[in-house]
Amino acid sequence: MARKLYMDQHVPRAITEGLRLRRVDVLTAYEDSAHEYTDSDLRDRARTLGRVLFSYDDDLLVEATKRQRAGVMFGGVIYAHQLEVTIGQCVQDLELIVGVGSDVDMANQVMYLPL
């Protein structure tokens, strides 16, 4: 089963739309009325929904590191720095990620784009 993505409020709409054109299951924090959640709550929301969180937000990396060190489970984070990856590259890499592996592979992990 393909992974589902949860886009935080920092992700450009063009990435979300590009993924949807490729039939990737994407939900945004805005669509979920979670765009004002704290980083911790947003990560929990993604996990509750069975989705991997994608973000451009550096603060989510700090939160993921805290959780890894404390042994607190989370559903995984995919991070891209907006100046180091193009929108097209994000779409291609995210499509690849959701199409391979399993949710177990992403659990408690941080993945960086570009691949």
C-alpha positions as CSV (number, residue, x, y, z in Angstrom):
1,M,0.0,0.0,0.0
2,A,1.4,3.4,-0.9
3,R,2.1,5.8,1.9
4,K,0.0,8.9,2.4
5,L,1.5,12.4,2.9
6,Y,0.6,15.2,5.2
7,M,1.8,18.6,4.1
8,D,2.5,21.2,6.8
9,Q,1.5,24.8,6.2
10,H,5.0,25.8,4.8
11,V,4.8,23.5,1.8
12,P,4.0,25.3,-1.5
13,R,0.7,24.5,-3.1
14,A,2.5,23.6,-6.4
15,I,4.1,20.6,-4.7
16,T,0.7,19.3,-3.3
17,E,-1.0,19.8,-6.7
18,G,1.9,18.2,-8.6
19,L,1.6,15.1,-6.4
20,R,-2.2,15.0,-6.8
21,L,-1.7,15.0,-10.6
22,R,0.4,11.9,-10.0
23,R,-2.4,10.4,-7.9
24,V,-0.5,10.6,-4.6
25,D,-2.7,10.8,-1.5
26,V,-2.0,14.1,0.0
27,L,-3.7,16.0,2.8
28,T,-2.6,19.5,3.8
29,A,-2.7,21.0,7.3
30,Y,-4.9,23.8,6.0
31,E,-7.5,21.2,4.6
32,D,-7.4,19.5,8.0
33,S,-7.8,22.8,9.9
34,A,-4.5,22.0,11.6
35,H,-2.4,24.9,10.2
36,E,-2.2,26.6,13.6
37,Y,-1.1,23.5,15.5
38,T,2.3,23.4,17.2
39,D,5.0,21.4,15.6
40,S,4.5,18.6,18.2
41,D,0.8,18.5,17.6
42,L,1.1,18.6,13.9
43,R,3.5,15.6,14.0
44,D,1.0,13.7,16.2
45,R,-1.9,14.6,13.9
46,A,0.0,13.1,10.9
47,R,0.7,10.0,12.9
48,T,-2.9,9.7,14.0
49,L,-4.0,9.9,10.4
50,G,-1.4,7.3,9.3
51,R,0.5,9.8,7.2
52,V,4.1,10.8,6.8
53,L,4.7,14.5,7.4
54,F,6.4,16.6,4.7
55,S,7.8,20.0,5.6
56,Y,10.1,22.9,4.8
57,D,10.1,23.9,8.5
58,D,13.5,23.5,10.3
59,D,11.7,23.5,13.7
60,L,10.2,20.1,12.8
61,L,13.7,18.7,12.6
62,V,14.3,19.8,16.1
63,E,11.1,18.2,17.3
64,A,11.9,15.0,15.5
65,T,15.4,14.9,17.1
66,K,13.9,15.4,20.5
67,R,11.4,12.5,19.9
68,Q,14.1,10.2,18.6
69,R,16.3,10.8,21.7
70,A,13.4,10.4,24.1
71,G,12.1,7.2,22.3
72,V,8.8,8.8,21.5
73,M,7.2,7.3,18.4
74,F,6.3,9.3,15.4
75,G,5.3,8.4,11.8
76,G,8.3,9.9,10.1
77,V,9.2,13.2,8.6
78,I,10.4,14.1,5.1
79,Y,12.2,17.5,5.1
80,A,13.4,19.7,2.3
81,H,15.1,23.1,2.5
82,Q,13.4,25.3,0.1
83,L,16.6,26.7,-1.3
84,E,18.2,23.3,-2.0
85,V,15.5,21.5,-3.9
86,T,13.1,22.6,-6.7
87,I,9.4,22.1,-6.7
88,G,9.7,19.6,-9.5
89,Q,12.4,17.7,-7.7
90,C,10.3,17.5,-4.5
91,V,7.3,16.1,-6.5
92,Q,9.5,13.5,-8.1
93,D,11.3,12.5,-4.9
94,L,8.0,12.4,-2.9
95,E,6.3,10.3,-5.5
96,L,9.2,7.8,-5.4
97,I,9.2,7.7,-1.6
98,V,5.4,7.0,-1.3
99,G,5.7,4.3,-3.9
100,V,8.4,2.2,-2.2
101,G,8.9,0.7,1.2
102,S,6.4,0.7,4.0
103,D,5.3,2.8,6.9
104,V,7.5,0.7,9.1
105,D,10.5,2.0,7.1
106,M,9.6,5.6,7.9
107,A,8.6,5.2,11.5
108,N,10.7,7.4,13.7
109,Q,12.9,8.5,10.8
110,V,13.8,11.8,9.1
111,M,14.4,11.7,5.4
112,Y,16.0,14.6,3.6
113,L,15.3,15.8,0.0
114,P,16.7,15.9,-2.5
115,L,17.3,12.1,-2.5
